[in-house]
Amino acid sequence: MLRLSELKKGDQARVVGFDEPSTTYARHLLSLGLIPGTRIKVARFAPLGDPVEIQFRGACLVLRPSEARGLQLEKL
């Protein structure tokens, strides 16, 4: 498994789960549709690498690496 910070622009991955699914932020991401099995694509990084924009299910979401640290991914 890898983290969002390990991916590059254009990479695709699948959400495997969360380190701590009971945290408020993890529950918020789940409510937005970022559930296990969801395929994501890294759209772009800000010039200094923070934040990162991901695309999934026809939506775009911008996350700071610190916010997405607990997100477990599998590269496709």
ZICORSUL-V13129 format. One record per run of one state. SS is the DSSP state (H for helix, E for strand, - for the rest). FROM is the first residue (numbers start at 1). LEN is the number of residues. If there is no record, write none. Layout:
SS/FROM/LEN ; SS/FROM/LEN
This chain:
-/1/1 ; E/2/1 ; -/3/1 ; H/4/3 ; -/7/5 ; E/12/7 ; -/19/5 ; H/24/8 ; -/32/7 ; E/39/7 ; -/46/6 ; E/52/5 ; -/57/2 ; E/59/5 ; -/64/7 ; E/71/5 ; -/76/1
